[in-house]
Amino acid sequence: MWGGRFAGGPSAIMREINASIPFDRRLWQQDLEASRAHVAMLAACDIVSDDDADTILGGLDTIEREYERDGVPEDWDLEDIHMTVEARLAELVGPVAGRLHTARSRNDQVATDFRLWVRDTIDTLSEALHDLQCALVSRAGDHADTIMPGFTHLQTAQPVTLGHHLMAYYEMIGRDVDRFRTARERLNDCPLGSAALAGTGFAIDREMTAQALGFDAPTANSLDAVSDRDFALDFLSAASQCALHLSRLAEEFVIWASQPFSFVRMPDALSTGSSIMPQKKNPDAAELVRGHAGRIVGCLVALMMTMKGLPLAYSKDMQDDKPPVFEAADLLALSVAAMTGMVADADFKVKRMREAAELGFATATDLADWLVREAGIPFREAHHITGAAVKLAETKGVALSELALEDFQGVDARIDSSVYEALTVEESVAARASYGGTAPDEVRDRVNEARNRLGMT
């Protein structure tokens, strides 16, 4: 492949370090797609004959059938997927295969193929995230009235509904979908025709190839086109943020499934047992999603470090751009699928959640709000009075709602019997009816909005 420049072939070490076919064979469909667009453009511009173009297209069709049937062969002497395709094409159609590489380089070829692969992967992941959002919204609708403790610092704070809690993750995943969408928009310019770095002397039609491949336009600078991997970093950045959200949701399930909480029974299909303790049901899928987040973030950091000091234009370091993207994409797809199944099939323990919401003086803020609303007390003073009432209830070993009226009035004489209406967990969540709050009717409104947005029936 290197031609007459070298008297001898590469050493075994050079052959091994230089070959990318073990991982970039994933790009075979995109490589064939871009090659078809390129040769069609060459024929339309009278750079190759129609007969030669038809011969090349026929050979590419044969290669596609072979790869679909048998997989991509791994010959390290051919280095990468691009030369693997070109070599097989030459075996099939003879010297005319060499015309395919007119007015292009492996530099713009790989930049195009990789953009196409990332774009396809974003589309697939976006569909999977849509399914996860649908699962969250569906279960949130089922549990708009299910009361559970809300936490800050993992300490009981105020009662919320499970539906409200699940809808928080719907919002997070929605931002992830948007990040992938904008990453796709930014990558959608076509590098093909930039050649090695300076463009080409052939009178090609880059608009034609860009349109044929579904890009918005050709890239405007050939140097940038072959050396840019911002699109891969954008993808990894969006994947990392999404993985962090999935990890947080996975951690919730790990905690909720533990015996002290017992808020949820995990699906059998996403749990494992113990080799020694027969009673164990381990939330391994959730734990692996949590672990995968670290690896996905590591992929982002790895590519950032690869790109940080590269001069224009292409450098061989950039061959290492694909493994972290491929790894992150695989891990994220698994994580999304696992969390979708977990949300859809988890058995939430409604009674236990409500019991837990009664603990930890979760309605203390409601007492303070009642003092402000009914007794006209400034909030800071009400906060102090409530703290004293909580201390008294803690001393007596009872909930706030179980304090006698004389206990309350001993803390502050302005408290009357109507305070008890504000101290139930049902009244607490119902009172949070501001837009975006945890009140069941408010949760149902947000669920209905989300169902319409997602196209759920």
C-alpha positions as a printed Julia matrix, in Angstrom:
457×3 Matrix{Float64}:
   0.0     0.0     0.0
   2.8     2.4     0.8
   4.14    2.15   -2.77
   7.7     2.88   -3.87
   8.73    5.13   -1.01
   9.91    2.24    1.2
  12.48   -0.41    0.33
  11.18   -2.84    2.93
   7.94   -3.63    4.72
   7.06   -2.71    8.29
   8.46   -4.62   11.24
   6.24   -6.9    13.27
   6.02   -4.22   15.94
   5.09   -1.54   13.43
   2.54   -3.85   11.85
   0.87   -4.48   15.2
   0.88   -0.91   16.5
  -0.29    0.47   13.17
  -3.23   -1.83   12.49
  -6.69   -0.55   13.39
  -8.76   -3.22   11.66
  -9.48   -5.03   14.97
 -11.71   -2.11   15.98
 -12.42    0.09   12.95
 -14.05   -2.79   11.07
 -17.19   -1.52   12.8
 -17.21    1.23   10.2
 -17.69   -1.11    7.26
 -21.27   -0.09    6.5
 -20.41    3.61    6.65
 -17.31    3.03    4.52
 -19.36    1.33    1.81
 -22.02    4.06    2.01
 -19.48    6.84    1.6
 -17.67    4.99   -1.2
 -20.91    4.62   -3.15
 -21.63    8.33   -2.81
 -18.06    9.21   -3.81
 -17.93    7.07   -6.96
 -21.4     8.25   -8.04
 -20.15   11.83   -7.74
 -16.96   11.01   -9.71
 -19.08    9.61  -12.51
 -21.45   12.59  -12.48
 -18.44   14.92  -12.78
 -16.92   12.83  -15.63
 -13.86   12.01  -13.53
 -14.51    8.26  -13.95
 -16.62    6.64  -16.65
 -20.13    5.42  -16.01
 -19.03    1.88  -16.83
 -16.22    1.99  -14.28
 -18.55    3.49  -11.68
 -21.12    0.73  -12.29
 -18.39   -1.91  -11.98
 -17.19   -0.41   -8.69
 -20.75   -0.14   -7.33
 -21.38   -3.78   -8.23
 -18.23   -4.81   -6.39
 -19.24   -2.79   -3.33
 -22.62   -4.53   -3.34
 -20.87   -7.9    -3.36
 -18.65   -6.87   -0.45
 -21.71   -5.77    1.51
 -23.32   -9.19    1.05
 -20.09  -10.92    2.08
 -19.64   -8.85    5.22
 -23.27   -9.28    6.23
 -22.91  -13.05    5.82
 -19.38  -13.71    7.06
 -18.27  -10.6     8.93
 -15.29   -8.41    8.12
 -11.96  -10.26    7.64
  -9.13   -9.14    9.89
  -5.89   -8.88    7.9
  -3.42   -6.7     9.79
  -1.32   -6.21    6.66
  -4.22   -4.16    5.26
  -4.19   -1.95    8.39
  -7.78   -0.68    8.44
 -11.3    -1.06    7.14
 -10.66    1.31    4.23
  -7.8    -0.73    2.76
  -9.62   -3.96    3.58
 -12.55   -2.86    1.43
 -10.3    -1.53   -1.32
  -8.24   -4.73   -1.46
 -11.33   -6.92   -1.68
 -12.76   -4.64   -4.36
  -9.59   -5.1    -6.42
  -9.91   -8.87   -6.1
 -13.48   -8.65   -7.37
 -13.26   -6.1   -10.22
  -9.56   -5.77  -10.98
  -7.53   -2.58  -11.58
 -10.65   -0.43  -12.04
 -11.01   -0.58   -8.26
  -8.12    1.87   -8.02
 -10.29    4.6    -9.55
 -12.45    4.7    -6.42
  -9.72    6.48   -4.48
  -9.52    9.35   -6.97
  -9.9    12.76   -5.25
 -10.03   11.34   -1.75
  -7.6    10.31    1.0
  -7.94    7.96    3.92
  -7.94   11.14    6.01
 -11.22   12.51    4.69
 -12.52    8.97    4.25
 -12.17    8.05    7.92
 -13.43   11.46    9.04
 -16.57   10.9     6.96
 -17.09    7.28    8.0
 -16.63    8.11   11.67
 -19.12   11.0    11.52
 -21.64    8.73    9.84
 -21.14    6.07   12.55
 -21.53    8.56   15.39
 -24.63   10.02   13.74
 -26.17    6.56   13.35
 -25.33    5.75   16.97
 -26.9     8.97   18.24
 -30.09    8.09   16.38
 -30.16    4.6    17.92
 -29.42    5.87   21.42
 -32.05    8.59   21.11
 -34.69    5.95   20.37
 -33.55    3.96   23.42
 -33.68    7.05   25.63
 -37.19    7.74   24.35
 -38.18    4.26   25.57
 -36.64    5.0    28.98
 -38.55    8.27   29.19
 -41.78    6.46   28.33
 -41.14    3.93   31.1
 -40.48    6.69   33.62
 -43.59    8.61   32.61
 -45.78    5.52   32.65
 -44.68    4.49   36.14
 -44.92    8.1    37.35
 -48.54    8.18   36.23
 -49.19    4.93   38.11
 -47.7     6.42   41.28
 -48.79   10.05   41.22
 -50.41    9.49   44.63
 -47.79    7.17   46.13
 -46.21    8.96   49.09
 -42.56    8.43   49.94
 -39.93   10.38   51.87
 -38.01   13.02   49.97
 -34.4    13.33   50.99
 -31.65   15.89   51.22
 -28.24   14.65   52.39
 -29.99   11.25   52.32
 -31.87   12.41   55.41
 -35.66   12.58   55.48
 -36.66   16.09   54.4
 -40.29   16.34   53.22
 -42.86   13.92   51.86
 -43.0    13.66   48.08
 -44.7    11.31   45.67
 -42.96    8.51   43.82
 -44.44    9.9    40.61
 -42.73   13.22   41.27
 -39.44   11.45   42.0
 -39.56    9.45   38.76
 -40.47   12.54   36.75
 -37.26   14.17   37.98
 -35.36   11.51   36.02
 -37.6    12.07   33.01
 -36.41   15.69   33.03
 -32.77   14.63   33.32
 -33.02   12.18   30.42
 -34.8    14.85   28.39
 -31.75   17.08   28.71
 -29.58   14.15   27.6
 -31.73   13.68   24.51
 -31.31   17.37   23.75
 -27.52   17.17   24.19
 -27.35   14.29   21.71
 -29.59   16.23   19.31
 -27.34   19.3    19.32
 -24.24   17.09   19.0
 -25.82   15.54   15.9
 -26.57   18.96   14.45
 -22.96   20.09   14.91
 -21.43   17.0    13.31
 -23.63   17.08   10.23
 -21.15   18.61    7.76
 -19.41   16.33    5.29
 -15.57   16.07    5.2
 -15.51   13.93    2.02
 -13.57   15.7    -0.71
 -11.15   17.41    1.66
  -8.61   14.75    0.65
  -5.45   14.5     2.75
  -5.53   18.05    4.11
  -5.53   20.62    1.28
  -8.51   19.66   -0.84
  -8.19   18.17   -4.33
  -7.26   19.38   -7.81
 -10.13   17.41   -9.36
 -13.34   19.28  -10.2
 -15.52   17.38   -7.75
 -19.0    18.21   -6.5
 -18.85   18.16   -2.69
 -22.44   19.33   -2.38
 -23.51   16.18   -4.21
 -21.73   13.8    -1.86
 -22.85   15.73    1.22
 -26.48   15.54    0.09
 -26.21   11.85   -0.83
 -24.93   11.02    2.65
 -27.56   13.08    4.48
 -25.25   15.89    5.59
 -26.38   19.49    5.7
 -23.38   20.81    3.79
 -19.73   20.07    3.0
 -17.15   21.19    5.55
 -15.75   24.65    4.81
 -12.07   24.08    5.6
 -10.13   21.0     4.49
  -7.53   21.25    7.26
 -10.19   21.36    9.94
 -12.28   18.67    8.24
  -9.64   15.94    8.4
  -8.3    16.82   11.85
 -11.54   17.64   13.7
 -12.8    15.2    16.31
 -15.05   17.65   18.12
 -18.01   15.55   17.01
 -16.59   12.54   18.85
 -15.92   14.62   21.96
 -19.44   16.07   21.77
 -20.8    12.55   21.63
 -18.68   11.41   24.57
 -19.61   14.49   26.57
 -23.32   13.83   26.04
 -22.78   10.15   26.79
 -20.92   10.98   30.01
 -23.68   13.27   31.28
 -26.29   10.68   30.4
 -24.27    7.98   32.16
 -24.12   10.15   35.28
 -27.9    10.47   35.28
 -28.33    6.72   34.8
 -25.84    6.12   37.61
 -27.85    8.32   39.97
 -31.04    6.43   39.11
 -29.23    3.11   39.52
 -28.0     4.21   42.96
 -31.56    5.01   43.97
 -32.59    1.45   43.12
 -29.61   -0.02   44.96
 -30.57    1.93   48.1
 -34.31    1.31   47.74
 -33.78   -2.44   47.29
 -31.73   -2.76   50.49
 -33.55   -4.31   53.44
 -33.44   -1.2    55.67
 -35.33    0.69   52.95
 -37.34   -2.07   51.21
 -38.95    0.45   48.88
 -38.69   -1.79   45.83
 -38.38   -5.4    44.8
 -36.01   -5.62   41.86
 -36.97   -7.6    38.75
 -35.56  -11.14   38.85
 -34.28  -10.69   35.3
 -32.0    -7.85   36.39
 -30.76   -9.35   39.66
 -28.34  -12.09   40.69
 -27.91  -14.42   43.64
 -24.99  -15.28   45.88
 -22.71  -18.31   45.6
 -22.83  -18.82   49.38
 -25.83  -16.91   50.79
 -29.08  -18.36   49.4
 -31.23  -15.49   50.67
 -29.42  -12.83   48.63
 -30.96  -10.98   45.7
 -28.31   -8.58   44.48
 -29.06   -5.5    42.33
 -26.1    -6.26   40.07
 -27.53   -4.65   36.93
 -27.98   -1.35   38.77
 -24.5    -1.62   40.25
 -22.98   -2.26   36.83
 -24.8     0.75   35.37
 -23.3     2.75   38.21
 -19.86    1.32   37.43
 -20.17    1.88   33.69
 -20.55    5.61   34.27
 -16.93    5.8    35.41
 -15.72    3.97   32.31
 -17.76    6.21   29.99
 -16.37    9.37   31.61
 -12.93    7.79   31.28
 -13.51    7.43   27.54
 -14.21   11.16   27.3
 -11.04   12.02   29.22
  -8.97    9.6    27.11
  -9.97   11.23   23.82
  -9.58   14.73   25.22
  -6.0    13.88   26.19
  -5.35   12.36   22.77
  -6.49   15.54   21.0
  -5.13   18.17   23.37
  -1.8    18.94   21.65
  -2.13   17.84   18.03
  -0.98   20.31   15.35
  -2.9    20.51   12.09
  -3.72   18.43   10.26
  -3.97   14.65   10.69
  -1.69   12.76   13.09
  -1.64    9.03   13.71
  -2.61    9.64   17.35
  -6.1    10.13   15.98
  -6.32    6.44   15.16
  -7.0     6.09   18.9
 -10.18    8.18   18.56
 -12.48    5.26   17.83
 -11.96    2.75   20.7
 -13.2     5.13   23.43
 -16.21    6.15   21.34
 -17.09    2.55   20.55
 -16.65    1.49   24.18
 -18.74    4.35   25.53
 -21.5     3.72   22.99
 -21.68    0.03   23.89
 -21.7     0.67   27.63
 -24.3     3.42   27.39
 -26.62    1.32   25.23
 -26.45   -1.49   27.81
 -27.02    0.93   30.67
 -30.06    2.53   29.04
 -31.57   -0.88   28.3
 -30.97   -2.06   31.88
 -32.52    1.02   33.46
 -35.5     0.93   31.11
 -36.23   -2.65   32.19
 -35.66   -1.79   35.83
 -38.07    1.14   35.81
 -40.72   -0.74   33.82
 -40.7    -3.93   35.89
 -39.75   -2.86   39.42
 -42.25   -3.73   42.15
 -42.57   -0.58   44.25
 -43.6    -1.19   47.86
 -46.21    1.51   48.32
 -47.08    0.75   51.96
 -43.45    0.71   53.06
 -42.74    4.0    51.29
 -45.62    5.7    53.07
 -44.52    4.34   56.43
 -41.04    5.74   55.85
 -42.5     9.12   54.91
 -43.98    9.35   58.42
 -40.53    9.09   59.99
 -37.93   11.77   60.55
 -40.41   14.6    61.23
 -40.96   14.99   57.51
 -43.87   17.42   58.01
 -41.86   19.9    60.09
 -41.82   22.4    57.23
 -45.6    22.12   57.06
 -45.8    23.17   60.7
 -43.62   26.18   60.0
 -45.74   27.05   56.95
 -48.93   26.72   59.06
 -47.51   29.16   61.65
 -46.78   31.67   58.88
 -50.09   31.2    57.09
 -52.51   30.83   60.02
 -50.81   32.73   62.86
 -49.08   35.42   60.8
 -45.68   34.62   62.29
 -42.56   35.59   60.3
 -40.97   32.51   58.78
 -37.7    32.74   60.72
 -39.61   32.82   64.0
 -41.86   30.0    62.78
 -38.74   28.01   61.92
 -37.49   28.44   65.5
 -40.85   27.41   67.0
 -40.99   24.34   64.79
 -37.48   23.35   65.83
 -38.58   23.46   69.46
 -41.63   21.32   68.65
 -39.47   18.77   66.84
 -37.12   18.6    69.83
 -40.05   17.99   72.14
 -41.48   15.25   69.91
 -38.05   13.63   69.69
 -37.77   13.68   73.48
 -41.19   12.04   73.8
 -40.42    9.53   71.04
 -43.46   10.46   68.95
 -44.19   11.98   65.57
 -45.13   15.67   65.33
 -48.72   14.72   64.58
 -48.79   12.66   67.78
 -47.95   15.57   70.1
 -50.89   16.62   72.29
 -52.36   20.06   71.73
 -51.13   21.15   75.16
 -47.61   20.12   74.1
 -47.86   22.34   71.04
 -49.29   25.23   73.04
 -46.52   24.82   75.58
 -44.12   25.58   72.72
 -46.24   28.46   71.41
 -49.72   29.48   72.6
 -50.78   30.57   69.12
 -51.01   26.97   67.9
 -54.57   25.59   67.84
 -56.14   22.26   66.94
 -56.37   23.02   63.22
 -52.61   22.47   63.03
 -53.19   18.7    62.87
 -54.73   19.02   59.42
 -51.39   20.29   58.11
 -49.31   17.54   59.67
 -50.46   14.5    57.64
 -48.19   13.38   54.81
 -51.19   13.45   52.45
 -51.86   17.1    53.25
 -48.16   17.87   52.99
 -47.81   16.64   49.42
 -51.19   18.05   48.39
 -50.09   21.5    49.6
 -47.09   21.51   47.21
 -49.26   22.43   44.24
 -47.02   25.09   42.72
 -45.94   24.42   39.14
 -43.42   21.6    39.2
 -44.34   20.6    42.75
 -45.06   17.17   44.2
 -48.85   17.51   44.63
 -50.51   14.51   42.94
 -52.65   16.64   40.61
 -49.57   18.62   39.62
 -47.66   15.4    38.94
 -50.52   14.14   36.79
 -50.45   17.38   34.77
 -46.71   17.0    34.15
 -47.18   13.34   33.25
 -49.87   14.22   30.72
 -47.65   16.89   29.18
 -44.82   14.4    28.92
 -47.03   11.73   27.38
 -48.1    14.18   24.68
 -44.51   15.25   24.08
 -43.34   11.64   23.74
 -46.25   10.62   21.52
 -47.53    8.07   24.04
 -51.09    6.86   23.5
